[in-house]
Amino acid sequence: VLTDGNSQEPEVTALAARRAAQEGLDVFAIGVGYNVTGEELHSIANEARHVFIVHEYHALDSILNRLGHETCDVIPEPPCPFDPVDLMFVIDSSVSIGKSNFTIELEFIVEFLQAFEINYSS
């Protein structure tokens, strides 16, 4: 989950995160800015080490290596050289983000995924 604010429905969000964790998914929560609380992010992520906070969208690059490491449990470069990983991003597209920051979110995801070998047949 990549967001710049707390959920409008925190109970629903927490329930969805718990269900994802019960299904065996690793859930990461990335907060951008000052309008999202650590408490909210920790209710989404299934481990404390899966919570990331940056103060602006341009700072997303600063967490790429750590995110890659936490995703694969190996030092990136290249990330996940041995085990396949299914990734899904849930990104905040609310009005508060704005068009330029939404573009930065998308660029962050593209940059993160460039280090992975994508299997389009799966």
N, CA, C and O atoms as CSV, one atom per row, in Angstrom:
chain,resi,resn,atom,element,x,y,z
A,1,VAL,N,N,0.853,-1.166,0.000
A,1,VAL,CA,C,0.000,0.000,0.000
A,1,VAL,C,C,0.903,1.234,0.000
A,1,VAL,O,O,1.813,1.348,0.821
A,2,LEU,N,N,0.648,2.129,-0.905
A,2,LEU,CA,C,1.392,3.385,-1.015
A,2,LEU,C,C,0.379,4.514,-0.885
A,2,LEU,O,O,-0.493,4.662,-1.741
A,3,THR,N,N,0.483,5.317,0.184
A,3,THR,CA,C,-0.543,6.318,0.453
A,3,THR,C,C,0.049,7.581,1.071
A,3,THR,O,O,1.137,7.560,1.647
A,4,ASP,N,N,-0.691,8.678,0.939
A,4,ASP,CA,C,-0.266,9.935,1.565
A,4,ASP,C,C,-1.199,10.336,2.701
A,4,ASP,O,O,-1.104,11.453,3.209
A,5,GLY,N,N,-2.091,9.450,3.103
A,5,GLY,CA,C,-3.010,9.793,4.180
A,5,GLY,C,C,-3.630,8.559,4.797
A,5,GLY,O,O,-3.522,7.453,4.269
A,6,ASN,N,N,-4.276,8.770,5.919
A,6,ASN,CA,C,-4.954,7.678,6.586
A,6,ASN,C,C,-6.201,7.285,5.820
A,6,ASN,O,O,-6.773,8.090,5.085
A,7,SER,N,N,-6.612,6.061,5.996
A,7,SER,CA,C,-7.794,5.527,5.331
A,7,SER,C,C,-9.045,6.272,5.783
A,7,SER,O,O,-9.152,6.698,6.933
A,8,GLN,N,N,-9.983,6.418,4.862
A,8,GLN,CA,C,-11.286,6.978,5.202
A,8,GLN,C,C,-12.098,5.973,6.022
A,8,GLN,O,O,-13.015,6.346,6.755
A,9,GLU,N,N,-11.743,4.690,5.883
A,9,GLU,CA,C,-12.419,3.613,6.605
A,9,GLU,C,C,-11.362,2.701,7.230
A,9,GLU,O,O,-11.118,1.606,6.723
A,10,PRO,N,N,-10.731,3.140,8.326
A,10,PRO,CA,C,-9.602,2.389,8.890
A,10,PRO,C,C,-9.948,0.954,9.301
A,10,PRO,O,O,-9.098,0.070,9.197
A,11,GLU,N,N,-11.160,0.706,9.759
A,11,GLU,CA,C,-11.529,-0.656,10.149
A,11,GLU,C,C,-11.560,-1.574,8.932
A,11,GLU,O,O,-11.095,-2.712,8.994
A,12,VAL,N,N,-12.105,-1.080,7.834
A,12,VAL,CA,C,-12.172,-1.865,6.602
A,12,VAL,C,C,-10.770,-2.127,6.072
A,12,VAL,O,O,-10.462,-3.232,5.625
A,13,THR,N,N,-9.926,-1.108,6.122
A,13,THR,CA,C,-8.547,-1.247,5.658
A,13,THR,C,C,-7.796,-2.271,6.497
A,13,THR,O,O,-7.121,-3.143,5.948
A,14,ALA,N,N,-7.903,-2.177,7.815
A,14,ALA,CA,C,-7.221,-3.121,8.707
A,14,ALA,C,C,-7.720,-4.543,8.486
A,14,ALA,O,O,-6.929,-5.486,8.496
A,15,LEU,N,N,-9.035,-4.704,8.283
A,15,LEU,CA,C,-9.601,-6.026,8.030
A,15,LEU,C,C,-9.054,-6.608,6.725
A,15,LEU,O,O,-8.696,-7.785,6.675
A,16,ALA,N,N,-8.987,-5.800,5.679
A,16,ALA,CA,C,-8.452,-6.265,4.398
A,16,ALA,C,C,-6.983,-6.664,4.542
A,16,ALA,O,O,-6.549,-7.656,3.956
A,17,ALA,N,N,-6.225,-5.902,5.313
A,17,ALA,CA,C,-4.812,-6.220,5.534
A,17,ALA,C,C,-4.670,-7.533,6.307
A,17,ALA,O,O,-3.806,-8.349,5.985
A,18,ARG,N,N,-5.510,-7.741,7.319
A,18,ARG,CA,C,-5.468,-9.001,8.080
A,18,ARG,C,C,-5.822,-10.191,7.182
A,18,ARG,O,O,-5.199,-11.249,7.273
A,19,ARG,N,N,-6.803,-10.016,6.333
A,19,ARG,CA,C,-7.182,-11.099,5.410
A,19,ARG,C,C,-6.033,-11.431,4.464
A,19,ARG,O,O,-5.759,-12.603,4.204
A,20,ALA,N,N,-5.364,-10.409,3.951
A,20,ALA,CA,C,-4.218,-10.638,3.060
A,20,ALA,C,C,-3.123,-11.405,3.796
A,20,ALA,O,O,-2.536,-12.334,3.241
A,21,ALA,N,N,-2.847,-11.023,5.037
A,21,ALA,CA,C,-1.827,-11.705,5.832
A,21,ALA,C,C,-2.238,-13.151,6.107
A,21,ALA,O,O,-1.397,-14.049,6.079
A,22,GLN,N,N,-3.523,-13.383,6.373
A,22,GLN,CA,C,-4.014,-14.749,6.618
A,22,GLN,C,C,-3.869,-15.631,5.379
A,22,GLN,O,O,-3.743,-16.851,5.486
A,23,GLU,N,N,-3.889,-15.007,4.216
A,23,GLU,CA,C,-3.694,-15.734,2.959
A,23,GLU,C,C,-2.216,-15.980,2.669
A,23,GLU,O,O,-1.865,-16.577,1.651
A,24,GLY,N,N,-1.354,-15.514,3.571
A,24,GLY,CA,C,0.082,-15.733,3.409
A,24,GLY,C,C,0.803,-14.650,2.636
A,24,GLY,O,O,1.962,-14.828,2.261
A,25,LEU,N,N,0.135,-13.517,2.387
A,25,LEU,CA,C,0.766,-12.427,1.652
A,25,LEU,C,C,1.600,-11.567,2.582
A,25,LEU,O,O,1.199,-11.315,3.718
A,26,ASP,N,N,2.732,-11.122,2.124
A,26,ASP,CA,C,3.507,-10.124,2.849
A,26,ASP,C,C,2.955,-8.764,2.459
A,26,ASP,O,O,2.958,-8.398,1.283
A,27,VAL,N,N,2.484,-8.020,3.443
A,27,VAL,CA,C,1.860,-6.729,3.175
A,27,VAL,C,C,2.808,-5.625,3.637
A,27,VAL,O,O,3.225,-5.593,4.795
A,28,PHE,N,N,3.139,-4.732,2.725
A,28,PHE,CA,C,3.999,-3.591,3.000
A,28,PHE,C,C,3.152,-2.323,2.994
A,28,PHE,O,O,2.180,-2.229,2.244
A,29,ALA,N,N,3.512,-1.358,3.819
A,29,ALA,CA,C,2.798,-0.086,3.867
A,29,ALA,C,C,3.817,1.041,3.757
A,29,ALA,O,O,4.741,1.139,4.564
A,30,ILE,N,N,3.638,1.888,2.748
A,30,ILE,CA,C,4.538,3.019,2.513
A,30,ILE,C,C,3.719,4.291,2.667
A,30,ILE,O,O,2.751,4.512,1.939
A,31,GLY,N,N,4.113,5.122,3.618
A,31,GLY,CA,C,3.444,6.393,3.847
A,31,GLY,C,C,4.290,7.535,3.335
A,31,GLY,O,O,5.505,7.557,3.528
A,32,VAL,N,N,3.647,8.479,2.684
A,32,VAL,CA,C,4.333,9.649,2.142
A,32,VAL,C,C,3.735,10.899,2.770
A,32,VAL,O,O,2.521,11.101,2.726
A,33,GLY,N,N,4.583,11.735,3.351
A,33,GLY,CA,C,4.118,12.998,3.911
A,33,GLY,C,C,3.772,12.890,5.378
A,33,GLY,O,O,4.125,11.930,6.061
A,34,TYR,N,N,3.065,13.913,5.841
A,34,TYR,CA,C,2.786,14.045,7.264
A,34,TYR,C,C,1.331,13.751,7.616
A,34,TYR,O,O,0.940,13.903,8.773
A,35,ASN,N,N,0.519,13.332,6.642
A,35,ASN,CA,C,-0.899,13.097,6.897
A,35,ASN,C,C,-1.239,11.631,7.075
A,35,ASN,O,O,-2.416,11.271,7.117
A,36,VAL,N,N,-0.239,10.783,7.179
A,36,VAL,CA,C,-0.461,9.368,7.431
A,36,VAL,C,C,0.283,9.007,8.709
A,36,VAL,O,O,1.431,9.406,8.904
A,37,THR,N,N,-0.375,8.254,9.571
A,37,THR,CA,C,0.239,7.931,10.857
A,37,THR,C,C,0.937,6.578,10.809
A,37,THR,O,O,0.571,5.685,10.045
A,38,GLY,N,N,1.946,6.462,11.648
A,38,GLY,CA,C,2.623,5.182,11.791
A,38,GLY,C,C,1.668,4.109,12.271
A,38,GLY,O,O,1.774,2.950,11.871
A,39,GLU,N,N,0.739,4.489,13.124
A,39,GLU,CA,C,-0.251,3.539,13.631
A,39,GLU,C,C,-1.066,2.942,12.484
A,39,GLU,O,O,-1.298,1.733,12.442
A,40,GLU,N,N,-1.492,3.783,11.568
A,40,GLU,CA,C,-2.262,3.301,10.412
A,40,GLU,C,C,-1.407,2.369,9.557
A,40,GLU,O,O,-1.867,1.303,9.146
A,41,LEU,N,N,-0.171,2.766,9.291
A,41,LEU,CA,C,0.711,1.942,8.464
A,41,LEU,C,C,0.974,0.591,9.119
A,41,LEU,O,O,0.998,-0.437,8.443
A,42,HIS,N,N,1.171,0.594,10.439
A,42,HIS,CA,C,1.426,-0.665,11.156
A,42,HIS,C,C,0.175,-1.550,11.192
A,42,HIS,O,O,0.293,-2.771,11.299
A,43,SER,N,N,-1.010,-0.958,11.106
A,43,SER,CA,C,-2.221,-1.772,11.064
A,43,SER,C,C,-2.393,-2.422,9.689
A,43,SER,O,O,-3.142,-3.389,9.546
A,44,ILE,N,N,-1.708,-1.897,8.691
A,44,ILE,CA,C,-1.783,-2.440,7.331
A,44,ILE,C,C,-0.698,-3.486,7.100
A,44,ILE,O,O,-0.986,-4.576,6.605
A,45,ALA,N,N,0.541,-3.167,7.453
A,45,ALA,CA,C,1.671,-4.069,7.228
A,45,ALA,C,C,1.587,-5.252,8.189
A,45,ALA,O,O,1.129,-5.116,9.323
A,46,ASN,N,N,2.037,-6.412,7.716
A,46,ASN,CA,C,1.967,-7.565,8.604
A,46,ASN,C,C,3.229,-7.752,9.443
A,46,ASN,O,O,3.290,-8.669,10.262
A,47,GLU,N,N,4.230,-6.901,9.255
A,47,GLU,CA,C,5.430,-6.904,10.097
A,47,GLU,C,C,5.915,-5.466,10.215
A,47,GLU,O,O,5.767,-4.673,9.285
A,48,ALA,N,N,6.490,-5.139,11.356
A,48,ALA,CA,C,6.980,-3.774,11.573
A,48,ALA,C,C,8.036,-3.390,10.539
A,48,ALA,O,O,8.113,-2.229,10.137
A,49,ARG,N,N,8.842,-4.347,10.111
A,49,ARG,CA,C,9.898,-4.034,9.126
A,49,ARG,C,C,9.328,-3.789,7.729
A,49,ARG,O,O,10.069,-3.429,6.813
A,50,HIS,N,N,8.035,-3.979,7.560
A,50,HIS,CA,C,7.376,-3.731,6.277
A,50,HIS,C,C,6.734,-2.347,6.211
A,50,HIS,O,O,5.972,-2.055,5.290
A,51,VAL,N,N,7.042,-1.504,7.181
A,51,VAL,CA,C,6.516,-0.142,7.211
A,51,VAL,C,C,7.616,0.825,6.793
A,51,VAL,O,O,8.728,0.778,7.320
A,52,PHE,N,N,7.300,1.699,5.846
A,52,PHE,CA,C,8.238,2.702,5.350
A,52,PHE,C,C,7.540,4.052,5.388
A,52,PHE,O,O,6.364,4.167,5.045
A,53,ILE,N,N,8.276,5.067,5.809
A,53,ILE,CA,C,7.738,6.427,5.815
A,53,ILE,C,C,8.756,7.354,5.178
A,53,ILE,O,O,9.927,7.362,5.557
A,54,VAL,N,N,8.301,8.132,4.210
A,54,VAL,CA,C,9.123,9.187,3.619
A,54,VAL,C,C,8.316,10.476,3.691
A,54,VAL,O,O,7.088,10.441,3.758
A,55,HIS,N,N,8.995,11.597,3.676
A,55,HIS,CA,C,8.314,12.867,3.878
A,55,HIS,C,C,7.823,13.524,2.595
A,55,HIS,O,O,7.030,14.464,2.640
A,56,GLU,N,N,8.294,13.031,1.449
A,56,GLU,CA,C,7.811,13.561,0.172
A,56,GLU,C,C,8.006,12.503,-0.906
A,56,GLU,O,O,8.802,11.576,-0.751
A,57,TYR,N,N,7.273,12.656,-1.990
A,57,TYR,CA,C,7.316,11.656,-3.052
A,57,TYR,C,C,8.695,11.510,-3.668
A,57,TYR,O,O,9.085,10.413,-4.067
A,58,HIS,N,N,9.429,12.598,-3.748
A,58,HIS,CA,C,10.769,12.519,-4.329
A,58,HIS,C,C,11.720,11.694,-3.473
A,58,HIS,O,O,12.791,11.312,-3.944
A,59,ALA,N,N,11.355,11.410,-2.231
A,59,ALA,CA,C,12.202,10.618,-1.337
A,59,ALA,C,C,11.933,9.116,-1.467
A,59,ALA,O,O,12.591,8.323,-0.793
A,60,LEU,N,N,10.996,8.710,-2.303
A,60,LEU,CA,C,10.718,7.285,-2.460
A,60,LEU,C,C,11.953,6.499,-2.901
A,60,LEU,O,O,12.134,5.349,-2.502
A,61,ASP,N,N,12.794,7.115,-3.717
A,61,ASP,CA,C,14.016,6.437,-4.157
A,61,ASP,C,C,14.886,6.004,-2.990
A,61,ASP,O,O,15.628,5.028,-3.096
A,62,SER,N,N,14.802,6.730,-1.869
A,62,SER,CA,C,15.665,6.430,-0.727
A,62,SER,C,C,15.317,5.097,-0.059
A,62,SER,O,O,16.112,4.588,0.731
A,63,ILE,N,N,14.158,4.527,-0.354
A,63,ILE,CA,C,13.786,3.258,0.273
A,63,ILE,C,C,13.857,2.077,-0.687
A,63,ILE,O,O,13.551,0.953,-0.289
A,64,LEU,N,N,14.251,2.295,-1.932
A,64,LEU,CA,C,14.239,1.222,-2.925
A,64,LEU,C,C,15.061,0.016,-2.496
A,64,LEU,O,O,14.564,-1.110,-2.541
A,65,ASN,N,N,16.313,0.226,-2.079
A,65,ASN,CA,C,17.164,-0.908,-1.716
A,65,ASN,C,C,16.609,-1.667,-0.526
A,65,ASN,O,O,16.578,-2.897,-0.526
A,66,ARG,N,N,16.169,-0.930,0.493
A,66,ARG,CA,C,15.624,-1.602,1.678
A,66,ARG,C,C,14.337,-2.353,1.332
A,66,ARG,O,O,14.119,-3.466,1.811
A,67,LEU,N,N,13.497,-1.755,0.515
A,67,LEU,CA,C,12.265,-2.417,0.097
A,67,LEU,C,C,12.589,-3.700,-0.669
A,67,LEU,O,O,11.956,-4.732,-0.447
A,68,GLY,N,N,13.564,-3.638,-1.562
A,68,GLY,CA,C,13.985,-4.838,-2.294
A,68,GLY,C,C,14.509,-5.908,-1.362
A,68,GLY,O,O,14.215,-7.090,-1.537
A,69,HIS,N,N,15.283,-5.499,-0.375
A,69,HIS,CA,C,15.832,-6.450,0.591
A,69,HIS,C,C,14.712,-7.081,1.425
A,69,HIS,O,O,14.698,-8.297,1.617
A,70,GLU,N,N,13.787,-6.279,1.912
A,70,GLU,CA,C,12.691,-6.801,2.731
A,70,GLU,C,C,11.744,-7.674,1.907
A,70,GLU,O,O,11.150,-8.613,2.437
A,71,THR,N,N,11.601,-7.376,0.630
A,71,THR,CA,C,10.729,-8.158,-0.237
A,71,THR,C,C,11.284,-9.558,-0.468
A,71,THR,O,O,10.531,-10.530,-0.520
A,72,CYS,N,N,12.604,-9.656,-0.605
A,72,CYS,CA,C,13.210,-10.924,-1.021
A,72,CYS,C,C,14.089,-11.579,0.027
A,72,CYS,O,O,14.535,-12.708,-0.176
A,73,ASP,N,N,14.353,-10.912,1.137
A,73,ASP,CA,C,15.254,-11.429,2.171
A,73,ASP,C,C,16.655,-11.698,1.651
A,73,ASP,O,O,17.378,-12.518,2.216
A,74,VAL,N,N,17.044,-11.023,0.592
A,74,VAL,CA,C,18.415,-11.089,0.089
A,74,VAL,C,C,18.844,-9.676,-0.249
A,74,VAL,O,O,18.008,-8.792,-0.437
A,75,ILE,N,N,20.115,-9.472,-0.325
A,75,ILE,CA,C,20.611,-8.156,-0.721
A,75,ILE,C,C,20.297,-7.963,-2.193
A,75,ILE,O,O,20.658,-8.804,-3.016
A,76,PRO,N,N,19.625,-6.862,-2.540
A,76,PRO,CA,C,19.268,-6.659,-3.948
A,76,PRO,C,C,20.492,-6.487,-4.831
A,76,PRO,O,O,21.603,-6.324,-4.327
A,77,GLU,N,N,20.309,-6.519,-6.083
A,77,GLU,CA,C,21.344,-6.409,-7.113
A,77,GLU,C,C,21.849,-7.771,-7.503
A,77,GLU,O,O,22.969,-8.099,-7.112
A,78,PRO,N,N,21.169,-8.556,-8.200
A,78,PRO,CA,C,19.761,-8.371,-8.552
A,78,PRO,C,C,18.865,-8.903,-7.445
A,78,PRO,O,O,19.225,-9.869,-6.772
A,79,PRO,N,N,17.717,-8.296,-7.248
A,79,PRO,CA,C,16.825,-8.806,-6.215
A,79,PRO,C,C,16.235,-10.152,-6.610
A,79,PRO,O,O,16.025,-10.432,-7.790
A,80,CYS,N,N,15.978,-10.959,-5.626
A,80,CYS,CA,C,15.306,-12.258,-5.803
A,80,CYS,C,C,15.925,-13.123,-6.897
A,80,CYS,O,O,15.216,-13.548,-7.809
A,81,PRO,N,N,17.231,-13.395,-6.831
A,81,PRO,CA,C,17.828,-14.167,-7.907
A,81,PRO,C,C,17.388,-15.627,-7.919
A,81,PRO,O,O,17.572,-16.310,-8.927
A,82,PHE,N,N,16.813,-16.122,-6.827
A,82,PHE,CA,C,16.496,-17.538,-6.748
A,82,PHE,C,C,15.010,-17.842,-6.632
A,82,PHE,O,O,14.546,-18.828,-7.205
A,83,ASP,N,N,14.273,-17.052,-5.934
A,83,ASP,CA,C,12.872,-17.352,-5.654
A,83,ASP,C,C,11.942,-16.429,-6.423
A,83,ASP,O,O,12.159,-15.218,-6.463
A,84,PRO,N,N,10.904,-16.995,-7.034
A,84,PRO,CA,C,9.905,-16.129,-7.667
A,84,PRO,C,C,9.094,-15.398,-6.602
A,84,PRO,O,O,8.891,-15.908,-5.500
A,85,VAL,N,N,8.645,-14.222,-6.938
A,85,VAL,CA,C,7.873,-13.392,-6.023
A,85,VAL,C,C,6.675,-12.829,-6.779
A,85,VAL,O,O,6.821,-12.319,-7.890
A,86,ASP,N,N,5.497,-12.920,-6.181
A,86,ASP,CA,C,4.314,-12.266,-6.732
A,86,ASP,C,C,4.173,-10.925,-6.032
A,86,ASP,O,O,4.103,-10.868,-4.804
A,87,LEU,N,N,4.132,-9.852,-6.799
A,87,LEU,CA,C,4.008,-8.512,-6.235
A,87,LEU,C,C,2.728,-7.858,-6.716
A,87,LEU,O,O,2.300,-8.045,-7.855
A,88,MET,N,N,2.129,-7.089,-5.825
A,88,MET,CA,C,0.968,-6.294,-6.185
A,88,MET,C,C,1.103,-4.960,-5.456
A,88,MET,O,O,1.455,-4.934,-4.277
A,89,PHE,N,N,0.832,-3.876,-6.131
A,89,PHE,CA,C,0.879,-2.555,-5.527
A,89,PHE,C,C,-0.528,-2.000,-5.430
A,89,PHE,O,O,-1.299,-2.080,-6.386
A,90,VAL,N,N,-0.865,-1.440,-4.282
A,90,VAL,CA,C,-2.107,-0.701,-4.097
A,90,VAL,C,C,-1.680,0.732,-3.856
A,90,VAL,O,O,-1.021,1.029,-2.860
A,91,ILE,N,N,-2.052,1.624,-4.764
A,91,ILE,CA,C,-1.591,2.997,-4.629
A,91,ILE,C,C,-2.762,3.948,-4.453
A,91,ILE,O,O,-3.840,3.769,-5.019
A,92,ASP,N,N,-2.509,4.943,-3.662
A,92,ASP,CA,C,-3.502,5.970,-3.365
A,92,ASP,C,C,-3.614,6.890,-4.578
A,92,ASP,O,O,-2.621,7.467,-5.021
A,93,SER,N,N,-4.819,7.023,-5.108
A,93,SER,CA,C,-5.029,7.914,-6.251
A,93,SER,C,C,-6.027,9.013,-5.911
A,93,SER,O,O,-6.659,9.594,-6.794
A,94,SER,N,N,-6.159,9.289,-4.611
A,94,SER,CA,C,-7.119,10.300,-4.191
A,94,SER,C,C,-6.674,11.697,-4.630
A,94,SER,O,O,-5.520,11.898,-5.009
A,95,VAL,N,N,-7.580,12.636,-4.575
A,95,VAL,CA,C,-7.332,14.006,-5.014
A,95,VAL,C,C,-6.169,14.643,-4.248
A,95,VAL,O,O,-5.447,15.477,-4.794
A,96,SER,N,N,-5.990,14.253,-2.991
A,96,SER,CA,C,-4.941,14.869,-2.176
A,96,SER,C,C,-3.546,14.641,-2.734
A,96,SER,O,O,-2.633,15.415,-2.446
A,97,ILE,N,N,-3.366,13.599,-3.524
A,97,ILE,CA,C,-2.051,13.280,-4.071
A,97,ILE,C,C,-1.654,14.266,-5.161
A,97,ILE,O,O,-0.514,14.730,-5.195
A,98,GLY,N,N,-2.557,14.578,-6.023
A,98,GLY,CA,C,-2.256,15.459,-7.151
A,98,GLY,C,C,-1.635,14.688,-8.304
A,98,GLY,O,O,-1.066,13.613,-8.116
A,99,LYS,N,N,-1.753,15.248,-9.489
A,99,LYS,CA,C,-1.288,14.575,-10.702
A,99,LYS,C,C,0.216,14.342,-10.700
A,99,LYS,O,O,0.663,13.257,-11.073
A,100,SER,N,N,1.014,15.332,-10.289
A,100,SER,CA,C,2.471,15.167,-10.344
A,100,SER,C,C,2.950,14.125,-9.338
A,100,SER,O,O,3.851,13.347,-9.650
A,101,ASN,N,N,2.373,14.091,-8.141
A,101,ASN,CA,C,2.783,13.085,-7.163
A,101,ASN,C,C,2.300,11.695,-7.552
A,101,ASN,O,O,2.974,10.707,-7.260
A,102,PHE,N,N,1.146,11.601,-8.204
A,102,PHE,CA,C,0.685,10.309,-8.698
A,102,PHE,C,C,1.667,9.781,-9.737
A,102,PHE,O,O,1.983,8.592,-9.753
A,103,THR,N,N,2.147,10.665,-10.600
A,103,THR,CA,C,3.147,10.275,-11.593
A,103,THR,C,C,4.416,9.785,-10.902
A,103,THR,O,O,5.015,8.804,-11.342
A,104,ILE,N,N,4.832,10.449,-9.833
A,104,ILE,CA,C,6.018,10.013,-9.082
A,104,ILE,C,C,5.776,8.631,-8.482
A,104,ILE,O,O,6.680,7.795,-8.489
A,105,GLU,N,N,4.573,8.375,-7.961
A,105,GLU,CA,C,4.242,7.040,-7.445
A,105,GLU,C,C,4.438,5.984,-8.524
A,105,GLU,O,O,5.064,4.951,-8.287
A,106,LEU,N,N,3.900,6.248,-9.706
A,106,LEU,CA,C,4.009,5.291,-10.800
A,106,LEU,C,C,5.457,5.089,-11.223
A,106,LEU,O,O,5.868,3.961,-11.494
A,107,GLU,N,N,6.234,6.163,-11.284
A,107,GLU,CA,C,7.645,6.055,-11.643
A,107,GLU,C,C,8.413,5.241,-10.604
A,107,GLU,O,O,9.304,4.470,-10.959
A,108,PHE,N,N,8.074,5.406,-9.324
A,108,PHE,CA,C,8.697,4.635,-8.251
A,108,PHE,C,C,8.448,3.142,-8.460
A,108,PHE,O,O,9.367,2.332,-8.337
A,109,ILE,N,N,7.214,2.785,-8.774
A,109,ILE,CA,C,6.884,1.379,-8.982
A,109,ILE,C,C,7.630,0.829,-10.190
A,109,ILE,O,O,8.164,-0.279,-10.136
A,110,VAL,N,N,7.671,1.582,-11.266
A,110,VAL,CA,C,8.390,1.148,-12.465
A,110,VAL,C,C,9.865,0.959,-12.151
A,110,VAL,O,O,10.457,-0.044,-12.550
A,111,GLU,N,N,10.469,1.906,-11.440
A,111,GLU,CA,C,11.887,1.797,-11.095
A,111,GLU,C,C,12.139,0.579,-10.211
A,111,GLU,O,O,13.119,-0.139,-10.408
A,112,PHE,N,N,11.267,0.346,-9.249
A,112,PHE,CA,C,11.410,-0.808,-8.365
A,112,PHE,C,C,11.334,-2.100,-9.167
A,112,PHE,O,O,12.124,-3.016,-8.939
A,113,LEU,N,N,10.399,-2.184,-10.097
A,113,LEU,CA,C,10.188,-3.412,-10.859
A,113,LEU,C,C,11.252,-3.664,-11.916
A,113,LEU,O,O,11.386,-4.794,-12.384
A,114,GLN,N,N,12.003,-2.658,-12.304
A,114,GLN,CA,C,13.037,-2.838,-13.323
A,114,GLN,C,C,14.100,-3.837,-12.898
A,114,GLN,O,O,14.738,-4.454,-13.750
A,115,ALA,N,N,14.301,-4.009,-11.603
A,115,ALA,CA,C,15.306,-4.935,-11.117
A,115,ALA,C,C,14.830,-6.388,-11.153
A,115,ALA,O,O,15.614,-7.305,-10.909
A,116,PHE,N,N,13.548,-6.598,-11.456
A,116,PHE,CA,C,12.991,-7.942,-11.447
A,116,PHE,C,C,12.858,-8.486,-12.859
A,116,PHE,O,O,12.660,-7.738,-13.817
A,117,GLU,N,N,12.971,-9.796,-12.967
A,117,GLU,CA,C,12.675,-10.460,-14.230
A,117,GLU,C,C,11.180,-10.773,-14.216
A,117,GLU,O,O,10.703,-11.507,-13.352
A,118,ILE,N,N,10.460,-10.224,-15.159
A,118,ILE,CA,C,9.008,-10.385,-15.208
A,118,ILE,C,C,8.649,-11.577,-16.076
A,118,ILE,O,O,9.106,-11.682,-17.214
A,119,ASN,N,N,7.829,-12.476,-15.540
A,119,ASN,CA,C,7.348,-13.632,-16.285
A,119,ASN,C,C,5.897,-13.336,-16.661
A,119,ASN,O,O,5.001,-13.430,-15.822
A,120,TYR,N,N,5.676,-12.987,-17.901
A,120,TYR,CA,C,4.344,-12.582,-18.354
A,120,TYR,C,C,3.403,-13.780,-18.549
A,120,TYR,O,O,2.198,-13.589,-18.713
A,121,SER,N,N,3.929,-14.998,-18.535
A,121,SER,CA,C,3.073,-16.163,-18.756
A,121,SER,C,C,2.448,-16.684,-17.467
A,121,SER,O,O,1.610,-17.585,-17.517
A,122,SER,N,N,2.824,-16.150,-16.340
A,122,SER,CA,C,2.268,-16.632,-15.063
A,122,SER,C,C,0.931,-16.002,-14.762
A,122,SER,O,O,0.329,-16.297,-13.730
